[in-house]
Each structure stands twice: as structure tokens, then as C-alpha cells.
Amino acid sequence: MALKAFELVLSGSASGFDKHDLVGNEIKDLKNQEIGKNPIYEIQKNIKKYIDEYALKNNNDEITERKYFRPIYIRPIKPHWSLVYDASDAKIKDGYNLNFGVKMVRVLRQKILNNQIKYEKAETVCIYQSKPLDLNDWKANDYQKVAEYREIAINKCTEKLLQNLSSYLVPAYEE
């Protein structure tokens, strides 16, 4: 952090740095630790459940047994699961918003070209950012607002990833 501040003083800009690069502290006083858990775990379960239901509905043992397709990866991306200071709303004294980013990726095929492997990928991204609320509102009732907005993030991102999932469930092949 000091290096970035020093770079800012010398050059007038901090290239490649934003507030989402900062790492905060884990909330220690949560009574229900599930509230603080990264939503990606729920989204992964939702996607797996959908794939299993899709395979059963279509009587497709290859999908059920995961025989023929390359893995589907669901990974966190920026902005990471976090409460981040946000002064964009002047009416909110100590504003923070809840952020979350997830990406679903699958390599569809690979080609060898000039002794290099080239990958064709399917990729879907979901970025969730809540409206800013006062920090005390986030903390109230054992972080009840975090729980509410966490569910919204899970539902929105699961829905977004499911929109393209059928294109991920095709056989992988190589050329």
C-alpha cells in the first residue's frame, strides 16, 4: 500500500490499482458464520444441481457421469466478496456496498497452431454490487442486511450463469 501511495505521489497516478485490490478483515463478531461465507459456494452447488437435473431430464448418462466434457470452472473474480467503502451517495454518511464477482469458464476445444496450444473458451461473468448503505445498517441485527444482499447476489449470479449453461454442456473435441 505504501508503495502505491509513493507511486501516486511521484507519477500522479497509481496504475492498475483500485479499492477492490485492498484486502479487509474477516468479520469476527458474526453469530451466524454462514452470512459471511463467499456466495460462490452456493452458486457452485446451484450449477451442479442444474447440470444433474438437466442430465436426468435428457436421459444423458455421459453428462451425469461427467465422461465426455471438460470441467466447468466457477471462479471468484474482482470485485471479491466484500463490503467496500463507497462515498458515491452524499446522503449516506459512512456508505459501504456489498460486492461480489464470479466467472464460469469451460474450454470447448483446443488447437495446436505453430507449436502453441490455443483454447476456445465459453465464459460467463457476473458482477454484483449492492446499493450503498451506512456501515451501521450493514452491522445491525448480526449483519442481517449482508444476509439479505448475499441471497440476492446468489440468485442474480446463478440466474446469469444458467442463461448460457446449455452451451457448456456440449462434447469437447480437439482439432
C-alpha positions in Angstrom: 0.0 0.0 0.0 2.8 2.4 0.9 4.5 1.7 -2.5 1.2 2.5 -4.3 0.9 5.8 -2.4 4.5 6.6 -3.2 3.9 5.8 -6.8 0.9 8.1 -6.8 2.9 11.0 -5.3 5.7 10.5 -7.9 3.7 9.9 -11.0 0.3 11.4 -10.2 -1.4 8.0 -10.8 -1.5 4.6 -9.3 -1.7 2.4 -12.4 -3.5 -0.9 -12.0 -4.7 -0.2 -8.5 -8.3 0.3 -7.2 -10.1 -0.1 -3.9 -11.1 -3.7 -4.9 -7.3 -4.7 -4.6 -7.4 -4.0 -0.9 -8.0 -6.8 1.5 -10.0 -6.2 4.5 -10.6 -8.1 7.7 -12.8 -11.0 8.4 -15.9 -10.1 10.5 -15.2 -11.8 13.8 -18.4 -11.0 15.6 -20.8 -12.8 13.3 -23.0 -15.2 15.2 -24.1 -17.0 12.0 -20.8 -17.6 10.1 -22.8 -18.7 7.0 -23.7 -15.0 6.4 -20.0 -14.2 5.8 -19.4 -17.2 3.6 -18.5 -16.4 0.0 -21.6 -16.8 -2.2 -19.5 -18.8 -4.8 -20.0 -22.0 -2.8 -23.8 -21.7 -3.1 -23.6 -20.8 -6.8 -21.4 -23.9 -7.4 -24.0 -26.1 -5.7 -26.8 -24.5 -7.7 -25.0 -25.0 -11.0 -24.1 -28.7 -10.2 -27.8 -29.3 -9.2 -28.9 -27.8 -12.5 -26.5 -30.0 -14.5 -27.6 -33.1 -12.7 -31.3 -32.3 -13.3 -30.6 -31.5 -16.9 -28.8 -34.8 -17.4 -31.7 -36.7 -15.8 -34.3 -34.9 -17.8 -32.5 -35.6 -21.0 -31.5 -39.1 -20.0 -27.9 -38.3 -20.7 -25.6 -40.6 -18.7 -22.5 -39.0 -20.3 -23.3 -35.7 -18.6 -24.3 -37.5 -15.3 -21.0 -39.4 -15.2 -19.0 -36.4 -16.5 -17.4 -38.6 -19.1 -17.1 -36.5 -22.1 -16.9 -32.9 -21.3 -14.1 -30.8 -19.9 -14.7 -29.4 -16.4 -16.7 -26.3 -15.9 -14.9 -23.9 -13.6 -16.7 -21.4 -11.4 -14.1 -18.9 -10.0 -14.2 -15.7 -8.0 -13.1 -12.6 -9.8 -13.0 -8.9 -8.9 -14.8 -7.4 -7.1 -14.2 -10.1 -4.5 -16.8 -10.8 -1.8 -16.5 -7.8 0.3 -18.0 -4.7 1.9 -16.3 -1.7 0.3 -16.4 1.9 1.3 -18.5 3.9 -1.2 -18.9 7.7 -0.9 -21.0 8.0 -4.1 -24.2 8.8 -2.2 -23.7 12.1 -0.3 -26.9 11.3 1.8 -25.2 8.3 3.4 -22.6 9.3 6.0 -20.5 6.1 6.1 -21.6 4.3 3.0 -20.5 0.8 2.0 -21.7 -1.5 -0.7 -21.5 -5.3 -0.9 -19.6 -6.6 -3.9 -19.2 -10.0 -5.5 -17.8 -11.3 -8.8 -17.9 -14.8 -10.3 -16.9 -16.3 -13.7 -17.9 -19.6 -15.2 -15.4 -21.0 -17.8 -15.1 -24.1 -19.9 -12.6 -24.9 -22.5 -14.6 -26.1 -25.5 -11.7 -27.1 -27.8 -8.0 -26.7 -28.2 -6.0 -26.4 -31.3 -2.3 -26.7 -31.9 -1.1 -23.8 -34.1 2.6 -23.1 -34.7 3.6 -25.4 -31.8 1.3 -23.4 -29.4 -1.9 -24.6 -27.9 -4.8 -22.3 -28.5 -8.0 -22.6 -26.5 -11.6 -21.7 -27.4 -13.5 -21.0 -24.2 -17.0 -20.4 -23.2 -17.1 -17.7 -20.5 -19.9 -16.0 -18.5 -19.2 -13.3 -15.9 -21.5 -12.0 -13.2 -20.7 -8.9 -11.1 -22.9 -7.9 -8.3 -22.8 -4.6 -6.4 -25.5 -3.6 -3.9 -26.6 0.0 -3.3 -24.6 1.7 -0.7 -25.8 1.6 2.9 -24.4 3.1 6.1 -22.0 0.7 7.9 -24.2 0.6 10.9 -27.1 -0.6 8.7 -24.9 -3.5 7.5 -23.9 -4.4 11.1 -27.4 -4.2 12.6 -29.1 -7.5 13.8 -26.0 -9.6 13.3 -25.4 -8.3 9.8 -28.9 -9.1 8.6 -28.5 -6.8 5.5 -25.4 -8.8 4.5 -27.5 -12.0 4.7 -30.3 -10.4 2.6 -28.0 -9.0 -0.1 -25.9 -12.2 -0.1 -29.1 -14.1 -1.2 -29.7 -11.5 -3.9 -26.2 -11.9 -5.2 -26.5 -15.7 -5.2 -29.8 -15.6 -7.1 -28.7 -13.0 -9.6 -25.4 -14.7 -10.4 -26.9 -18.2 -10.5 -29.5 -17.0 -12.9 -26.9 -15.2 -15.1 -24.7 -18.2 -15.3 -27.6 -20.6 -16.0 -28.5 -18.4 -19.1 -25.6 -19.8 -21.0 -25.1 -23.2 -19.4 -26.5 -25.3 -22.1 -23.7 -24.1 -24.5 -21.2 -25.5 -21.9 -22.8 -29.0 -22.0 -21.6 -30.0 -25.4 -19.0 -32.5 -26.1 -15.4 -31.2 -26.0 -13.3 -32.0 -29.0 -9.9 -31.3 -30.3 -8.7 -30.3 -33.7 
